[in-house]
Amino acid sequence: MVEYYTEQFQYTQWAQHKLIEVTLGLNPLPDTIHSLFSHLILAPEIWFERYHQQSSSGNPWGLVAPSELLLRSNAILERWKTEIARQSADELLKSFTFVDRKGETRKLLLEVVVQQLLYHSIYHRGQLAIDLRAHGIEVPPTDYLVYKQIQR
């Protein structure tokens, strides 16, 4: 599963990069698109901090400066990809404790958080594709099959 999740973070990084690239020339960046891209960066950053027992007061719905979207997206997905690649299959099934936004102590398996991050990204990339098209932007294909064909 470690190799699978590592590759899924690589795919996620590729897909987000493709979508962010098509928005780089938009000025101003539409609010809904800016908000969703920021969320796709901030949520994994918060989870990375939680996993590493760092307190996180970050707002998953805050805004990342448009000029930083690509850099920060790549950075956090690279950190997660590296983190997962270092784990054994058994370590993915270990739980960790963190404090949520309400100040409550929680416990989750690392694998559950990894799955959440990957599925969460897919969900919001779908929303972004719809929103980009509504703004007249041609959306590049980001399907997993396209990614796999390019990787050959």
N, C-alpha and C positions, 0 to 999 in steps of 0.2 A: 504493500500500500504506500510505502514511502516514495517509491519511484512514481507511482500513479499521481499522488498529490503534488509532488515536485513538478511533474509535467503539467498538471492542471494549473498551477500557479504561473508556469511559463506561458501557457495558452492564454490565461487571463491577462497577463501583462501584454501580450501581443495584441489581443482584442481591444483592450482599453487604449493602448497606444494608437491603434488605427482610428478609433473614434475621436480621441483627443486631437489628433492631427487635423481632422477635417474642420475642427472648430478654431484652430489657432488664428485664422485670419478674421474671425468675426469680431467686430468692434462696434457696439458692445456685445459681449457674450450674453445671450438671452438668460434671464434669471433662472428659469427652470433647468436649463442645461448646466449652468454654472453650479447650481445647488446639487444636482445629481452627481456631477463629476467630483465635486468637493466631498460629497458623502462617500463615494467609492474610494477615496483616499483616507479620509478621517476615521471611518469605522475600522479598517484594518490597522491603522496606527494605534487606536485606542486598545484594540484587542492584543496587539503586540506588547504594549505597555503592561496590560493586565497579566499576560502570560509571564512576563519577566518581573512580576511582583512590584511594578512601579505604579505609584498612584497616578490615576488619570482623571483629570477634571475636564478633559476635552469634550467638546460638543460635536457629536457625530453629524450634526446638521449645520455646522459652521461653514464658512467660506474660505477656500484656498484661492489666493491671487491667481487670476487666469494665466499669468506668465510662469507660475510654478506648477501648474497642473501636471504637465508631462514629467517633469523631473521628480516631483513627489510621488506620483503614481508609480513610476518605475522603481523608485527607491524603496517604497514600502513593500511592493510585491517581490522585489529582489530579496529584501530581508526575510520575508515569509518563506520564500523558496529556499533560501540558504538554511533557515531554521529547520524546516521540515527535512531537508536532505541530511541534516546532522542526526536526526532521530532514528531510533530503531523502531521496528513494528510494535514492540512492546511499549516503548515510550509514548507512542501515539495514543495508547490506551490508558495512559496514566492521567489521573485528574489533577487539576491545579485549582487553587483557591484564589479568588479575587474579590474586590469590592466593587459593586455595581454603582451606577449613577445615583441611586437612592441611598447609598451608604451601607447597603446590606451585603453581607459576606455570602458569596456563592461558590459553588464547586462545579466544574465541568471537565469532561475529558478533552484533551487536546484535539483528538480527532473530530469531535463534535464542533469545536470552534473552527477548525480547518474546513469542514464541510459547510458550515454556515457562511464563512467568508467566500467560498467559491460559488455557492448557490445564490448568495446575496448579490454578488457581482453580476451573475447571469441575469437575474431579475431586473436589476437597474440598467444594465446595458440594453435590455429590451425596451425599457421605458425611454432611454436616451435615443434609441433608433427611431422610435415613433416621434419623439419631440423634434429631433433633427430634421426628419422628413417634413414635419409640419412647418418648419422654418425654411423649407425649400432647399435643404442641404442633401446632397446625394450621399447616402450612407454606404461605406464600403462593406463588403461581406466580411463578417466576423464569425461565421459558423465554424465549429470545430473541424468539420470535414475540410473546409478551405485551409485552415491552419495546418492540418496534417498533410495535405497535398503540397503545400509550400515547403514543409519541412523535409520532404523527400530529397 
